[in-house]
Amino acid sequence: MSTKIKVVIPCDEANHVCDKTQYKDATLWEKIKLNIHLIYCRACRKYTKNNTKLTKEIKKSKVECLDKKCKESMKKDLEHAISEYSN
C-alpha cells in the first residue's frame, strides 16, 4: 500500500471543494488542496471567484425561504392546476 499524499486534484473535485467551502463544510486539507489547484487552473479560479461573489450577493439580499406549510400548499395548488389542465 502506498503512503503517497495526493495534493493535486482534478477540476471537478476542486469545484466540489469550492462549494463545500462556501457552506463551511470543507476540511483544512481540502482547502489546502483547492488553493494549490487554484494556483495553476484559471477555469477553477474563475469558478471560485463567481461562487464567492454569488455567496456574498445572496447574504446581502437577506433572502427568506418559505416555510414548509406554505411550500406544501403551493405544491398542492400546482398539482391541482396541472390535473385540471390535463383533463
KAHUTA-V553328 format. One record per pair of residues at least 12 apart in sequence whose C-alpha atoms are under 8 Angstrom apart, sorted by the first residue. I is the first residue (numbers start at 1). J is the second residue. D is the distance in whole Angstrom. If there is no record, write none. Layout:
# KAHUTA-V553328
i = <I/I>
j = <J/J>
d = <D/D>
This chain:
# KAHUTA-V553328
i = <7/7/8/8/8/9/9/9/11/11/14/14/14/14/15/15/15/17/17/17/18/18/18/19/22/22/22>
j = <33/36/33/36/37/33/34/37/37/44/33/34/37/44/44/47/48/30/31/34/34/48/51/51/51/52/55>
d = <6/8/7/7/6/7/8/7/8/7/8/6/7/7/7/7/7/6/7/7/7/6/8/8/8/7/7>
